[in-house]
């Protein structure tokens, strides 16, 4: 039985580990920025804008099959920022992000029953933002 990877497998594992390590700070920042906006009874505009920016940064580093979560979170923060600024264009931008999230949402609902049930809620947010 071989316990250690060698050759191409070792290179693959090393590449995947490096990619995951480079992405970790983006994930931590994007998650904390989103939760700061989502959990606040009165989110601040600066927090919403930081959330939008960190979600956009994470989108660039996320595989296409997993981008639905970041599109949803970016849309949510964009919607909050638009409401705080009373910006009609921001509502349209949020709707676009929600539409991207719906289009990319996995058929199995992202792995949990609650995620699967949230797609109609997501659709209502996307259409309401228009």
N, C-alpha and C positions, 0 to 999 in steps of 0.2 A: 504494500500500500504506500502510495506516495503522499507525503504530508506537505511538501513544499512545492509551490508552483515554480516552473522554470521556463525559460525562453519567452515565447510570445505571450503566454499566460501571465507571467510575472510583469511584463511590460504593460499589459492590459490592466491588471490590478493596480499597478503603480499609477497609471494615467487616471483611472477612475478615482482612486484615493486623492490624488492631487486636485482633480476637478471638484470633488466633494468638499475638500478643505478650503478651496478658493471661494466656493459658493456659500459656505456656512455664515460668514459675516453678513452677507446680503440677506439671507433667510432670517437671521436673528433681528436685523434692523427692520426689515419689512414687516415681520410679525409684530414686533413691539410697536412700530408706528401705527399699524392697522388697529391693534388692540387699544391703543391710546385714544384713537378716534371712536372706535366702536363702543367702548365701555364708558365713555364720557357722556354725562347727561347733557352737557353743553360743550361740544368740541370746539376748540379754537381753530381759527382759520390757518394759523401756522402749522398746527398739527395735521390738519387735512392736507395741506400742500406738501408737507414732509412725507406723509403717507403716499400721496400720488407719486412723488419722485422715487421713493424707495421701491414701490411696486413696479414702476417702469424699469428701474435698474435690475430688479429680480427677474422681470419678464425676459430680458435679454439673455439671462444666464439659465433659463429654465427650458427643458425640453418641450417641444410643441404639445405633446400628449398631456403634459401636466400644467399647462398655462391657464386652464380654466379658473383655478383658484386666484391667481394673480390678476386676471382680467376682472373677476368679480370684486376683489378687494380694491383694485384701482378705480373701478366704477363706483363703488360705495363711497370712497374718499372724494372722488370727483363730484359726486352728487352732494355730499356734505359741503364741500367748498363752494359749489354753485349756489346752494341755498344760503350760505353765509354771505356771499358776495351779491346775491340776487342777480345772477348772471345767466341769461337764457342760453347762451352758447355752451356754458358748462353743463347744463342739463342735457343738451344734445351729445356732448362728449361722453357723459356718464352713460347715456343710453347706448352709445356705440360700444363702450366697454362691456356693458351687460349683454349686448347681442353677441359679442365675441366669446364671452363666458358661456352663454347658452350653446353656441355653435361648437365649442370645444368640450362641453361637458361630456364625460364618459358615459357610455350606455348603462354601465352598472351603477351609476350615481356617485362615482368616486370612492366606492368601497363600503359605504354604510347606508342604511335605510334612511337616516335623517338627511343625508346629502341628497338622496334621490327625491325625497319629498320637498326639498327646498327649490327645485327647478321651477315649479309654477310660481313660487314666491319671487324667484329671480326674474321670471318673465314679467310679472306684474310691476316690478321695480323698473325694468327696462322700458316698458311701455309708458309707465307713469312719468318717467323722466323726459319723455319726448314732449 
